[in-house]
Amino acid sequence: MSNSTLYRKMKALTGLSTNEYVRKIRMKHTEQYLLEGKYNISEIAFKVGINNPFYFRQCFKEEFGCIPSEYLKRLKETGEK
Protein backbone atom coordinates (compact mmCIF):
# COMPACT_ATOMS: atom_id res chain seq x y z
CA MET A 1 0.00 0.00 0.00
CA SER A 2 1.40 3.39 -0.89
CA ASN A 3 1.86 6.19 1.64
CA SER A 4 -0.85 8.29 0.04
CA THR A 5 -3.34 5.40 0.03
CA LEU A 6 -2.61 4.67 3.69
CA TYR A 7 -3.07 8.36 4.54
CA ARG A 8 -6.44 8.53 2.72
CA LYS A 9 -7.73 5.34 4.36
CA MET A 10 -6.62 6.38 7.84
CA LYS A 11 -8.14 9.84 7.37
CA ALA A 12 -11.41 8.32 6.18
CA LEU A 13 -11.62 5.79 9.02
CA THR A 14 -10.36 7.84 11.95
CA GLY A 15 -10.43 11.46 10.86
CA LEU A 16 -6.74 11.65 11.77
CA SER A 17 -3.56 11.41 9.74
CA THR A 18 -1.38 8.36 10.30
CA ASN A 19 1.10 10.36 12.40
CA GLU A 20 -1.66 11.92 14.50
CA TYR A 21 -3.20 8.49 15.11
CA VAL A 22 0.11 6.97 16.22
CA ARG A 23 0.79 9.96 18.50
CA LYS A 24 -2.69 9.64 20.05
CA ILE A 25 -2.07 5.94 20.80
CA ARG A 26 1.31 6.80 22.34
CA MET A 27 -0.31 9.41 24.57
CA LYS A 28 -2.94 6.89 25.72
CA HIS A 29 -0.11 4.55 26.73
CA THR A 30 1.61 7.47 28.45
CA GLU A 31 -1.49 8.12 30.52
CA GLN A 32 -1.65 4.46 31.55
CA TYR A 33 2.01 4.50 32.62
CA LEU A 34 1.45 7.70 34.62
CA LEU A 35 -1.53 6.14 36.39
CA GLU A 36 0.56 3.08 37.29
CA GLY A 37 3.11 5.31 39.00
CA LYS A 38 6.03 2.92 38.40
CA TYR A 39 8.04 5.12 36.05
CA ASN A 40 9.23 8.70 35.97
CA ILE A 41 8.28 10.96 33.07
CA SER A 42 11.50 10.56 31.08
CA GLU A 43 11.29 6.76 31.33
CA ILE A 44 7.70 6.89 30.09
CA ALA A 45 8.74 9.05 27.13
CA PHE A 46 11.29 6.42 26.08
CA LYS A 47 8.84 3.56 26.70
CA VAL A 48 6.28 5.05 24.32
CA GLY A 49 8.95 5.66 21.67
CA ILE A 50 9.61 9.39 21.96
CA ASN A 51 13.30 10.05 22.49
CA ASN A 52 13.14 13.83 22.71
CA PRO A 53 11.80 15.04 26.08
CA PHE A 54 10.80 18.45 24.67
CA TYR A 55 8.80 16.85 21.87
CA PHE A 56 7.21 14.45 24.38
CA ARG A 57 6.18 17.36 26.58
CA GLN A 58 4.73 19.22 23.59
CA CYS A 59 2.70 16.18 22.44
CA PHE A 60 1.44 15.56 25.96
CA LYS A 61 0.37 19.17 26.36
CA GLU A 62 -1.51 19.09 23.04
CA GLU A 63 -3.34 15.92 24.07
CA PHE A 64 -4.13 16.66 27.73
CA GLY A 65 -3.85 20.44 28.00
CA CYS A 66 -1.00 20.45 30.51
CA ILE A 67 2.53 19.11 30.89
CA PRO A 68 3.04 15.65 32.44
CA SER A 69 4.19 16.94 35.84
CA GLU A 70 1.08 19.14 36.16
CA TYR A 71 -1.06 16.17 35.12
CA LEU A 72 0.47 14.10 37.92
CA LYS A 73 -0.18 16.89 40.43
CA ARG A 74 -3.83 17.01 39.39
CA LEU A 75 -4.13 13.25 39.77
CA LYS A 76 -2.66 13.39 43.27
CA GLU A 77 -4.92 16.28 44.28
CA THR A 78 -8.07 14.54 43.09
CA GLY A 79 -6.94 11.28 44.66
CA GLU A 80 -6.45 12.90 48.08
CA LYS A 81 -9.88 14.58 48.12
Buried (B, 14 or more C-beta within 10 A) or exposed (E): EEEEEEBEEBBEEEEEEBEBBEBBEBBEEBBEBBEEEEBEBEEBBEEBEBEEEEEBBEBBBEBBEEBBEEBBEEBEEEEEE
